[in-house]
Amino acid sequence: MKNNLIKFVAIALTGAMALATSCKKDDDATLSVAPEATNLVFSADGAKLTSGGTEIPNKSFTVTTNQSDWSVAVTPAGSWVTAQKSGNSFTLSAAANNSATTPAAATVTVTAGNAKPVTMNVQQSGSVQVTGIAVNPTTLELSVGDSELVMATLLPLDHTEQGLNNTLLWESDDEDVVTVEGGMVTVVGAGKAVVKVWLERKPTIYAEIPVSVGVSMYMSQFQARTVDGADYLFSEIAFGKNAQVFILGFDESKIENAYNRDFFTYDSETGELTFIGESGSYEVYYSERLNHFFVYKEFKTDQPHNAWWITGQGVCSALEWNGIGGGWRLVPEDFAYLVPKEDGTYQGHAWLRTEFSLALRRFTDHYSFNFISEITGDTQGMNLLDALGEGFNTHFQGMGGGFENGYFLITLTPEEGAPSPTTPPTGHAGFFALHFERLLTIY
């Protein structure tokens, strides 16, 4: 009897130990997911899943447990998040192109036997839509023969429409100036155009790139040249009428005072320098002393040009006919060609310095200016002289007191009986009124 009791106790203890061991095994069962993630964020279109700012490749999780039976569930049921189980792993997915604009949440729970469940909170980000296009560069200044690639980027960079049709389309509003294909801008001719790029699926999202195609003057290509004892930098440039001019290698702050008004216009707000002369090849001289560009058109003739000229000291815009034995004489600072205007006047720009002397000429003849009392504008320190002693006011000199060196716009107005550059000269009949407008003062 005693032995039977001992045997029963032993069996009972063995069973209790086995039960205890079994319970301990269940209590110690572990369940984990890799990568470890408790808070997840899906982009609104389901394109990516991140945890703590790190994108999770393939949005896939591997479940590790010592239990053979495990499951995964998403709440609330029918949520925008799904979990697809396969083997010892599952893959999380979000509804494609979900366009919710307010965050939505779901809970993913993994269970396995008696192991402690693993719970993951899944959040949906708000929809981040494309709102604009950034381009680089934002403007183009090109010369004939150039081409340049424009880069376009959808904004914001973290938009959630990655899976949509984000094709960009390009066009030029003037293909006689530039063409564009895939962002590559190619110059066709001088002028201005606007290149536009837009989102094909949403044309209201676009960017525009202003393009200026002009003439580039490289100061590095200018060569030193001395004319009549004065030093210049010289180059021959082919200009196009109404083409923008880029002076490369030159201090831009000096351009506003350096350009020749007979051939260029300058916009101080935009910094645009535009050639307004006729298209062709010109000789360009730059004087560092005066900070001025002289522009000359060579005349292929051995006869004087049939137009009004002012000769003497001052900036010119063409060559001078010297009237002595024929031929053209180049002295960049000593003459000015008067350009005919629509109102019947003639205008030219000239540097006038102390003791300057001006004479009006056509072919080799001198013509009369008007009397001093009728000369208008900025005339302080100027004198009208009868230099030829013929009773005609043919020369005008700055020999009066108080004259200051400067750059002037000179306007010549023919009065009744005055000769015209389109008719043969008839002597000294008629007079020309003069008006001086000081543009710059140089000391």
C-alpha positions in Angstrom: 0.0 0.0 0.0 2.8 2.3 0.9 4.6 1.6 -2.4 1.4 2.3 -4.4 1.0 5.7 -2.6 4.6 6.7 -3.4 4.1 5.6 -7.0 0.9 7.7 -7.3 2.6 10.8 -5.9 5.5 10.4 -8.3 3.2 10.2 -11.3 1.2 13.2 -10.1 4.4 15.3 -9.6 5.5 14.2 -13.0 2.2 15.3 -14.6 2.2 18.6 -12.7 5.8 19.3 -13.8 4.8 18.5 -17.4 1.8 20.8 -17.2 3.9 23.5 -15.6 6.4 23.1 -18.4 3.7 23.2 -21.0 2.2 26.4 -19.5 5.6 28.0 -19.2 6.2 27.3 -22.9 3.0 29.0 -23.9 3.7 32.0 -21.6 7.1 32.4 -23.1 6.0 32.1 -26.8 7.1 35.2 -28.7 5.8 36.8 -31.8 7.6 39.5 -33.8 7.5 41.2 -37.2 10.4 42.4 -39.1 11.0 45.2 -39.7 9.8 46.3 -36.3 7.1 48.9 -36.9 4.4 50.1 -34.6 3.4 53.4 -36.4 3.2 53.3 -40.2 2.2 56.0 -42.7 0.8 55.3 -46.2 0.9 58.0 -48.8 -2.6 59.0 -49.9 -2.2 57.2 -53.3 -0.7 54.1 -51.7 2.6 54.6 -53.5 4.8 54.1 -50.5 4.8 53.0 -46.8 7.1 54.6 -44.3 8.0 54.0 -40.7 9.6 56.7 -38.7 10.5 58.5 -42.0 12.1 55.4 -43.5 10.5 53.9 -46.5 9.8 50.2 -46.2 10.7 48.3 -49.4 7.8 46.3 -51.0 5.6 47.2 -48.0 6.3 43.6 -46.8 6.6 42.2 -43.3 8.0 38.8 -42.2 6.4 37.2 -39.1 8.6 35.2 -36.7 7.0 33.0 -34.0 7.4 29.5 -32.5 3.8 29.0 -33.1 2.7 27.3 -36.3 -0.7 28.9 -36.4 -0.8 32.7 -36.7 -3.1 35.2 -38.3 -3.3 38.9 -39.2 -6.3 41.1 -39.2 -7.1 44.7 -40.1 -9.7 46.8 -38.2 -12.0 48.4 -39.0 -13.1 45.6 -41.3 -13.1 46.6 -45.0 -10.6 49.3 -44.3 -8.5 51.0 -47.1 -5.6 48.9 -45.7 -5.3 45.2 -46.6 -3.0 42.5 -45.3 -2.2 39.5 -47.6 -0.8 36.5 -45.7 1.6 34.1 -47.5 3.8 31.6 -45.7 5.4 33.2 -42.7 5.0 36.7 -44.0 2.3 39.2 -45.0 2.2 42.3 -47.2 0.5 45.5 -46.4 -1.2 47.5 -49.2 -3.3 50.6 -49.5 -6.1 51.3 -51.9 -4.6 52.6 -55.1 -4.9 56.4 -55.8 -6.8 57.0 -52.6 -7.4 60.7 -52.6 -8.5 61.3 -49.1 -7.7 64.8 -47.9 -8.0 64.1 -44.2 -6.0 61.4 -42.3 -7.5 58.0 -41.9 -6.4 55.3 -39.5 -6.4 51.5 -39.2 -5.0 48.9 -36.9 -3.2 45.8 -38.0 -3.0 43.0 -35.4 -0.9 39.8 -35.6 -1.8 36.9 -33.3 -0.2 33.5 -32.7 -1.4 31.1 -30.1 -0.8 32.3 -26.6 1.9 34.8 -27.7 1.5 38.4 -27.0 -0.2 40.0 -30.1 1.7 42.5 -32.2 -0.2 45.7 -33.0 0.6 48.2 -35.7 -1.1 51.6 -36.1 -1.4 52.6 -39.8 -2.1 56.2 -40.7 -2.9 57.7 -44.1 -1.3 60.9 -45.1 -3.3 63.7 -46.7 -3.2 64.0 -50.5 -0.3 66.2 -51.7 -1.2 67.3 -55.2 1.0 68.9 -57.9 0.6 72.6 -57.8 3.4 74.0 -60.0 6.4 73.5 -62.2 9.9 74.8 -61.4 12.3 75.5 -64.3 16.0 76.0 -64.4 17.1 78.3 -65.9 14.1 80.7 -65.5 15.2 82.9 -68.4 17.5 82.4 -71.4 19.8 84.9 -73.2 21.1 83.1 -76.3 22.9 84.0 -79.5 22.3 82.6 -83.0 23.7 79.0 -83.2 23.1 78.3 -79.4 21.0 75.6 -77.8 20.3 75.0 -74.1 18.5 72.4 -72.0 15.8 73.6 -69.6 15.1 71.3 -66.6 11.5 71.1 -65.3 10.5 69.7 -61.9 7.0 69.1 -60.5 6.2 70.9 -57.3 6.0 70.2 -54.4 8.7 67.6 -54.5 6.8 65.4 -52.0 3.6 65.3 -54.0 1.6 62.1 -53.8 0.6 61.9 -57.5 3.7 59.9 -58.5 1.6 57.1 -60.0 -0.4 59.4 -62.3 0.4 60.6 -65.8 3.0 63.3 -65.2 4.0 63.9 -68.8 5.3 67.4 -69.6 4.6 69.1 -72.9 6.7 71.9 -74.4 6.1 74.6 -77.0 7.6 77.9 -78.3 5.3 80.8 -79.1 7.7 81.9 -82.0 9.5 79.1 -83.8 11.2 81.6 -86.0 13.2 82.5 -82.9 13.5 79.2 -81.0 12.2 75.7 -81.1 11.9 73.3 -78.1 11.7 69.6 -77.8 11.8 67.8 -74.4 13.2 70.9 -72.8 16.0 71.4 -75.4 15.8 75.0 -76.7 17.4 75.6 -80.1 17.9 79.0 -81.6 16.5 79.7 -85.1 16.9 83.4 -85.4 17.2 86.7 -83.5 14.3 88.1 -81.5 12.2 87.2 -78.4 10.1 84.2 -77.7 8.5 82.5 -74.7 9.0 78.7 -74.1 6.1 77.1 -72.2 6.0 73.8 -70.4 2.8 72.3 -68.9 1.4 69.2 -67.2 -0.4 67.2 -69.9 -3.2 66.0 -67.6 -3.7 69.4 -66.0 -2.7 72.2 -68.5 -3.4 74.9 -65.9 -0.2 73.9 -64.2 2.6 75.4 -66.3 5.7 77.5 -66.4 7.1 80.0 -68.9 10.7 80.8 -69.8 11.3 84.2 -71.6 14.0 83.8 -74.3 16.0 86.6 -75.9 18.1 85.7 -78.9 20.5 88.5 -79.8 24.1 89.3 -80.6 26.9 88.6 -78.2 29.8 91.1 -78.1 32.7 89.3 -76.4 35.1 91.9 -75.0 37.8 89.2 -75.1 37.6 89.3 -78.9 38.3 93.1 -79.1 41.8 94.1 -80.2 43.8 97.2 -79.3 43.9 99.8 -82.0 45.3 103.4 -82.1 43.5 105.9 -84.3 44.7 109.5 -84.7 46.7 109.2 -81.5 43.8 107.8 -79.4 43.6 104.3 -78.1 40.6 102.1 -78.6 39.4 98.4 -78.4 38.2 97.3 -81.8 36.1 94.5 -83.2 33.8 93.9 -86.2 30.3 92.8 -85.2 27.3 91.6 -87.3 24.1 93.1 -85.8 20.5 92.3 -86.5 17.9 95.1 -86.5 15.9 95.1 -83.2 18.1 92.3 -81.8 19.1 92.3 -78.2 22.8 92.8 -77.6 24.8 91.1 -74.8 28.2 92.6 -74.0 30.1 89.8 -72.3 33.1 90.5 -70.2 32.0 94.1 -69.6 31.0 95.8 -66.4 27.2 95.9 -66.8 26.9 99.0 -64.5 28.8 101.0 -67.2 26.6 100.1 -70.2 23.9 102.7 -69.4 26.4 105.5 -70.1 28.5 103.7 -72.8 26.0 102.8 -75.5 25.7 104.9 -78.7 22.2 106.3 -78.8 22.2 106.4 -82.7 22.3 102.7 -82.9 21.0 101.3 -79.6 18.3 101.7 -77.0 18.8 100.8 -73.4 16.2 99.9 -70.7 17.6 100.7 -67.3 15.0 98.6 -65.5 15.6 95.4 -67.4 19.2 96.0 -68.5 18.2 95.3 -72.1 20.4 96.8 -74.9 18.8 96.6 -78.3 20.3 97.4 -81.7 18.0 99.7 -83.7 20.2 100.2 -86.8 19.8 98.3 -90.1 21.1 94.7 -90.1 24.6 94.4 -91.3 28.3 94.2 -90.3 29.6 97.2 -88.3 33.0 98.3 -86.9 32.8 98.9 -83.2 35.4 100.9 -81.3 35.4 101.2 -77.5 37.1 104.1 -75.8 38.0 103.4 -72.2 38.8 107.1 -71.7 35.2 108.1 -72.6 33.5 104.8 -71.7 31.8 104.7 -75.0 31.1 102.4 -77.9 31.5 104.0 -81.4 29.7 102.1 -84.2 30.5 102.6 -87.9 29.0 101.3 -91.1 31.6 101.1 -93.8 30.4 102.6 -97.1 31.7 100.7 -100.2 32.1 103.8 -102.3 34.7 106.5 -103.2 32.0 109.2 -103.1 30.8 111.1 -100.0 27.5 109.9 -98.5 24.4 111.9 -99.5 23.2 112.8 -96.0 23.6 115.4 -93.3 26.8 115.2 -91.2 28.1 117.2 -88.2 31.8 117.2 -88.2 34.1 118.4 -85.5 34.9 117.2 -82.1 32.3 114.7 -80.8 31.1 111.1 -80.9 30.0 109.9 -84.3 28.1 107.0 -85.7 29.6 106.8 -89.2 32.7 107.6 -91.2 33.5 111.2 -92.3 34.1 112.3 -95.8 37.2 114.4 -95.6 36.5 116.6 -98.6 40.2 116.8 -99.5 41.1 114.6 -102.4 38.2 112.3 -101.7 38.1 109.3 -99.4 36.8 108.4 -96.0 38.6 109.5 -92.9 38.2 107.6 -89.6 38.5 109.6 -86.5 36.0 108.0 -84.1 35.4 111.0 -81.9 35.1 113.8 -84.5 31.8 113.5 -86.4 28.2 112.5 -86.1 25.8 111.2 -88.7 22.3 112.8 -88.4 19.6 110.2 -88.7 16.4 111.3 -90.5 13.2 111.0 -88.3 9.5 110.7 -89.2 8.8 114.3 -88.1 11.2 115.7 -90.8 14.0 116.4 -88.3 17.4 114.9 -88.1 19.0 113.6 -85.0 22.5 112.6 -83.9 24.4 112.1 -80.7 27.8 113.5 -80.0 30.4 114.0 -77.3 31.0 117.8 -77.0 34.1 119.0 -75.2 35.5 122.4 -74.3 36.3 124.4 -77.5 34.4 121.9 -79.6 33.7 123.0 -83.2 30.7 121.8 -85.3 30.0 122.2 -89.0 27.0 121.0 -90.9 27.9 119.3 -94.2 26.4 117.4 -97.0 28.7 115.9 -99.6 31.6 118.4 -99.3 29.5 121.5 -98.8 28.9 123.5 -95.6 25.4 124.7 -94.7 24.0 127.3 -92.3 22.9 126.8 -88.8 20.3 129.3 -87.5 21.1 132.4 -85.4 22.2 132.1 -81.9 18.9 133.6 -80.6 17.0 130.7 -82.1 19.2 127.9 -80.9 17.5 126.1 -78.0 18.2 123.6 -75.3 21.3 123.1 -73.1 23.5 125.8 -74.8 25.3 127.3 -71.8 28.8 128.2 -72.8 28.3 127.8 -76.5 29.0 130.4 -79.3 27.8 130.6 -82.8 30.6 131.8 -85.2 30.9 132.8 -88.8 34.0 130.8 -89.2 34.2 131.0 -93.0 33.7 134.8 -93.1 30.9 134.5 -95.7 28.1 135.9 -93.6 26.8 132.4 -92.9 26.6 130.9 -89.5 28.3 127.7 -90.5 30.2 126.8 -87.4 29.2 126.4 -83.8 31.7 126.4 -81.0 31.8 125.8 -77.3 34.2 128.6 -76.5 31.9 130.5 -74.1 32.3 130.5 -70.3 30.9 127.8 -68.2 30.6 125.0 -70.8 30.8 121.5 -69.4 31.9 118.4 -71.4 29.1 116.0 -72.1 27.1 113.7 -74.3 24.4 115.5 -76.3 21.4 114.7 -78.5 21.5 117.2 -81.4 18.3 117.8 -83.3 18.5 119.5 -86.7 15.2 121.1 -88.1 15.2 122.4 -91.7 13.4 125.7 -92.0 11.7 127.0 -95.1 14.1 127.1 -98.1 16.6 124.8 -96.5 18.1 122.1 -98.8 17.2 118.4 -98.3 19.6 115.5 -98.4 17.4 114.0 -101.2 17.9 117.0 -103.5 21.1 118.4 -105.0 22.8 121.2 -103.1 21.8 124.7 -104.1 24.3 126.8 -102.2 23.6 128.3 -98.8 19.9 129.0 -99.1 17.8 128.5 -96.0 18.7 127.8 -92.4 18.6 124.9 -89.9 17.4 125.3 -86.3 19.4 123.4 -83.7 18.4 122.0 -80.4 20.8 120.5 -77.8 19.8 118.1 -75.1 22.5 117.2 -72.6 22.3 113.5 -71.7 25.5 113.1 -69.7 28.0 115.4 -68.1 31.7 114.2 -68.2 34.4 116.1 -66.4 
